[in-house]
Amino acid sequence: MRRPSSPGSLWHAVAAAADRSRRSLWGAEASVELAELSERSSLGDGRDALCGRSVLLATVDQLIATLALIELDGVARRIVLCPPDLPPEHIDFVIAVAEIDACVVDRAGPPAHAERVGCVIACYPETRPAALATGDGVPTEWVLLTSGTTGLPKLVAHNFATLTAPIQLGGPLAQPAVWSTFYDIRRYGGLQILLRALLGGGSMVLSSTHEPVGEFLCRAARHGITHVSGTPSHWRRALMSPAARHIDPRYVRLSGEIADQAILDRLTAFFPRAGIAHAFASTEAGVAFEVGDGRAGFPAQLIGQPGAVVEMKVVEGSLRIRSPRTALGYLGGDDAPLAAPDGFVDTGDMVEQRGERCFFVGRMGGIINVGGQKVHPEEVEAVINTHPSVDMVVVRSRRSPITGAIAVADVVLKDGFRPDADAEMLKRDIVAFCRRALPAHKVPGVIRFVPSLDVTGAGKLARR
């Protein structure tokens, strides 16, 4: 098999760092030293069969997925990163749109759809000696899946250059690090952290889809993690676990959801030695910025800077981004163009400027219409999350015969589920708390105490 000789491939980046201090990838059940990957293969004899193909990466285990990514970039024509929670009914759509003609699976065995693509190759954590000839390589598309408006996923195409454009080998990357993330690496947020670890000379502890939060934190602590990433929902759930006391990171990063002041303050207090940063990114637009001053929102001066590496503007309240980090486009052609003719991508995230700061208030499609007035669920959640008795909250819409809809808040309490008589008093207190901070139409009409909240495979609150 011909290996890419250009530095513009993930395999080359890993091989070039092989002479650095001992670095590893740790999965839930196995681990691999990165130096092995310059001379050994996890795909074995099946590797040559994948050259120039459009490959569906359909493994269950994240370590196996990572090894396959390292081996296939610069070899496969296209790699489609299939998250493990992709509904089976969407698989045929992905196979057709991405012109899949090969599939990589792990030792758990091929999924039901694998036989439809003809070529099925198993990948294992046990690497084997292999002759790795260099060559010109092939330009590989990396395809990530994101939710579509029709229910079917959108297939967003990147390449090594667009995915690594946000990564600067400085700041958190200046010293060897042990990275970890609650994200799955087959989603944009998790893939960014994996690339930071591999390109920055660090190691990484990979999460596992069905691993309880406490077990993951204990495992991460055993490997001495220094840099950790997740959504605000990931972090709220982590802080509920006693195992959070076992980790002592130097750097904590939030992305994927609005980072309100409550979660930033909680993390600052819980990890006093760590730098706390929150970033904004989308699968289509890439990473826009990172804020590390401990405050919610971002400086308004970032908006409207012509010639900046990442240009941002706000049109009708929605943030739009243009940068070299933007994806190449959608596969298939049925979707609207990824970017407008001027190159800006509409993120659909709504922004309000207050003084010298801009704040995210919610998604364009997530507004609750209460008597003709708009309510962003995230704005209400940001207020309730600051209540001293609240650990976590999600706000949803419920139909109302009077106003058309009302906001309903499902709340997880810090001292646990409260079905007792005192619960009604606490509900009234939370409503009063909201009335002091919000206009009347944004105050939840119903407060419900629940033992837990569902989180999607992307680490975001499940709102439907």
N, C-alpha and C positions, 0 to 999 in steps of 0.2 A: 504493500500500500504506500502511496506517496504522501509524505507528511508535508505540511505547509512550512516553507522556510521563511516566509514573511513574518515580522513581529506582530502583524495584525491578526493573530489568532490566539485563542485561549490556550491551546496546547503549547504554543511557542512561549507564551508568557509564563506558564507553569514550569516548562523545561528550563527557561532562562534563570529561574529563581531556585533551581534544584541545588545549587551549591550554597544556599543560605542556611541559617540555623534550622534545626530540625522542625519541620512543619507537618501538620497532619490535618486530615478531615476525619471527624469523629461522628459516626452515625449512632443510632440507638442500639444497634446490634453488632456493628463492625467498625473498623477504622482502617485508614490507608495513609501511609506517609507519602507526601507529595513528591519526594525525590524518586520514588518508584516509577512514577508515571512518565519519566523521561526515557525509560528503557523497557518498561513492561506495559502490558495491555490488560484491560478489564473485559474487552470484547473478544479476545482470542482469535480463532480462525474465522469468525464471522465478520470481522472488521472490514476486510476487503470488499465484501458483498455490499457494503453500505456506501461505497464511494460514488459520489454524484447523484445519490438518491434523495428523495423527499421522505424524511424519516419522522414517524410519530414516536415521540419519547413517552412511552406508556408504562413506566415503572411505578411501583408503589413506594419503594424506599427512596428517600431523598439522596442518600449517599450514592446509590446506583445511578440515579439521574445525573448527579454531578459528574461522576466518572465518565458517563456516556457523553455529556456535553464537552468535557475536556478533549476526549478522543475524536469527536465528530466535527468540531468546528474546523473549517478549512478542508474537510473531507466530504461531508454530505453537502448536497445542494441546498437543502432546507432542513431545519430541525424544528418540529412543532412540539412545544412544551405543554404536555397534557396534564392539567392538575388532577389529582386522584378523585376529586369530588365532581368531575364533569359528568352530568347525567348521561346514561347510556344512549338515550334517544338523540343526543347531539353528536355522537361519535361518527355516524355515517355522514353527517353534514361536514364535519371537519375533514374526514378522509377525502371527500369529493372536492371540497374547495381548495385544500392544500395539495391535491394531487398526490396523496400519500402512496408510495410504492414499497415501503419497508417499515418495520416496527421493531423497536427495542423494548424488551421486557426484562423483568428480574426473575429471581428464582421462585417467586410466588406462582410462576406459571403464566402463560399468555392469557390475556383477557379475551372475552368472547369475540371481539372485533378483530383480533390480531390476524386470524386466518384470512380475512378479506383482503389483506394487502399483499399477500404472496410471500414476501421475504420477512421472516421473523427471527430476530437475533437476540439471544440472552446475554445479559451483562451481569457480572459478578463482582463482589468486593475483593475477591482473591485475584490479584494481578498475576500475570504469567509472563515469562521472558518473551520478547518479540523483537524482530528486526524492524527498526523504525527508519526507513529511508526518507530523506527529505525531498521536497519537490516544490513546485510553484503553488500547489494547493488550489482550492476552488473557493470562490466567494460564497460564504454560507449565510443564508437568511435564518434569523432566529424569530420564530413566530410565537407570540404570546396570545392567550385567549382572554377576552374581557367581555363583560355582559353587553348584549345587544338590545335594541329597543323592541325587537320582535320576539325575544325570548331565546333565540339562537345566539351563540357567542359570536363576537367579532374576532377576526383573526388579524392581529396587528403585527406587521413585519418590521423587524429591526435588523441591524447587522452589528458586528463587533464594534465598529467605530461609533455608532449612535448609542450603544449601550454603555460604552466605556467613556464617552465624552464628559460625563459629570464627575469622573473620578480623578482627583488630583492627589498625587503622592506627597501630601503634606497634611498639616492639621492632625486629625485623628490617625492618619496613616503614617505619620512621621516615625513612629516607633513600632517594632514588631508587636502584633496584637493577636489576641485570641477572640475572634468574632463569634457571635451567635445571633440568631433571630428567631422570633416566633413565627415569622412568615414561612410559607413553603417557597422553595427556591424556583419553582416553576411559575411564580407570579412576579410581576415587575419589582415589587418592593424587596422580596427575598432574593431575587437574582442580582439586584444592585449590591446587596450586602455580600453575597458570595463573590462577586467580582472584586469588591473592595478587599476582601480577605486574600484572594488569589493573587491579585496584582500588587497588593501592598506588602507582600512578604509575611503574611500572617497565617494562622491556623483558623479552623472554624468548627464549631459544634453545631451539627444540623439537627433540627427538630424532627419529630415524627408525627404523622397525621393523627394517630389515636393515642398518643402519649399524654397522660394527665399533666397539667401544668406543674404541679409540685415535683413530679418525677423528672421532668425536663429541667427544672431549675436546679435540682440536686445534681443531676448529671453534668449540667453546664458548670456548676461550682467545682466539681471534681477536676475539671480540666482548666480551671483558673481563668474563666472568661473575663475579658477586659472591656469589650465593646459589645453592646446589645441593642437590638432594634426590634420594633414592633409597632402596631397601631395603638392609639390610646385605649381601645377596648382590650387589646392584649395586655397592656400594662395595668389596667384596672383589675383585671382578673388575676394577674400575677401578684399584685399587692395584697389581694385577699388571701393568698397562700402563705402559710408560715415559712415555706421553703424560700421565699424571697429574701429572708435574712441570711441565707447561705451565700449569696453572690455579693460581690463588692466591685462593681464595674468602675472604670475610669471615664466611660463615655456611654450615654444613654440617648437613643435616637427614637423619635416618634414620626410616623408618617401614615398616610392612607386615610386618615380621618382628621377632623378639626381637633387640634390640640388646644383645649381650653385652659384657662388659668388654673383651674382646680387641679387638673392632673399634672401640670407643670410644677405647681407648688408641692404637691404630694411627693413627686419623684425627687425634687430638690431636697426635701426634708428627709426622705427615706435613704437616699444615696448622697450624703453630703460631700463626698470626695469626687463625685462624677460631674463631668460637663453634661448638661442637659440640652439637647438640640431637637428642634422639630423641623421637618422638611416638607415641601410640597412637591408632589410628582404625580403624573398620570401615565398610564401605559402608552398612550398616544403622544403626549407632549414631552415626556421624559421628566427629569428632575429640573425644577425651576429655581429653587433656592433652599437654603438652610438657615435657620435662625437660632442663635445660641445665647441670646441675652436673657433667657428665663421668662420672657413675656409672651403672651398669646398674640397672634397676629404677626404682621411683618411691617417694616418701615415703608411708608408710602413713597419714599424716594425711589424705590425699586420699580415703580410704575412709570412708563413713558421715558425710558432712557434709550434713545436711538443709538444704535451701534454697539450696545451691550452684548455680551455673549448670549445672554438670555434676555430677550425683549418681551415686555409684558404691557398689556393695555387692558382696560376694562370697557366693555361695550354693553350697554343696557344692564349693567350690574354683573355681567359674567366675565371672568378672567380669561384672557386669551394670551397665548404664548407662542413665540417664534424663536427657534434655536437650532444648533446642529445636533441637539439631543433628541429631536423629534423623530418619530418613527418614519419609515420609508413609505408606509401607506397600508391600506387594508387589502387583504387577499379577497378575490371573488368578484369585485366590481359592482355588487348590488347595493352596497352601502354608499352613503354620501361621501364625497371626498374627505380625507382625514383633515386636511388644512384648507383654509380659504385661499383664493387666488393670491393674496398678499403674503401667504406663508404662515399666517397665524392659526393656531389650533384653538378652537373654542372648548375650554375644559368643562363647561357646564357648572362650574363652582362659582357661587355668588359671593361678591365681595362688597363691603361697605367701608368707606374711609371715615374715620373719626379722629380729627386732629391730624397728627403726623403719623398715624398708624392705620393700616388696613386690616380688616378682620373678615375671616370667612364666616358666612352666616348660614350656609346650607347649599344643597344641590338645586339646580334649576327645576328638575322634575319632581322634587320632593316636597313642594309647598302644600300646606294644608289651608284650604279656603274656609275661613270662619266668618260667615255673614258677609262675604265679599271682601274681607280683609285677609292679607297674607300672613301666614305663620310658618317660619322655618323651624322644623323640629329641633335642629341642632342648637338653635339660639335658646330655646326653652331648656334643653338638656344642659347647656353650659351654666345656666342659673341654678338648676336643681342640684347639679353636681357639687356646687359650693356649699350646700346645706350640710351642717356638721354630722348629721345622721346618715347621709347617703354615700354609698359606695359606687353606684352605677345606675344609669337610667336610660331608657329609650322612650321617645315620644312618638306616638302614632295617631292616625286619624280615625275617628269613629263618626258614622253618620248621625246627624241630628235633624229632627223634623223642623226645628226652629231656625237654626243657623246654617243648615246644610252639612256642617261637620263641626266637631269639637276635637281638641287635643286631649289625648289620654296618655298618662305617664305611668309606665311600669318601672317600679323602683326596687333596687336591691339595697337593703340597709346594712350598715356597718356591723350592727350587733345581731344580724341574722333575720330570718323571716319572722314577721310579727302578726299572727292571726288573732291576738288577744284584744281586750277592750281598749288598751292604751293605744292601739294602732289608729283608731279613729282620731284621737287627739293629735297624734303625730301627722296624720294626713292633713288635718286642718292647719297645722303649723307650716307644713310645706307649701300649701296653697297661699297662706298669708305671706310666706317668704317670697313666693313668686309675684304676688301683687305689689310688693315693695320695689320690685326690679323690672317688671314688665307691664306693658299696656294690658288693659282688661281682656282684650280678645286673644292674647297670647297665654293667658293663665290656663293651665289644664283644667278641663271640666271634671276629670276623674283622675284620682290617684289610686294605683293598685300596688300593693307590696307583693313581690314575687321572690322565690328563692334564688333564681338565677336568670340570666338573659342569654339568648342564643347569639352566637357569633358565626358569621359566614366563613367559608374556607379561605377568604381573603383577609380574615381578621377584623372585619367590620361588623357593627351591630346589624343583626337581621331585622330589617324594618317591615317586612311583609310576612 
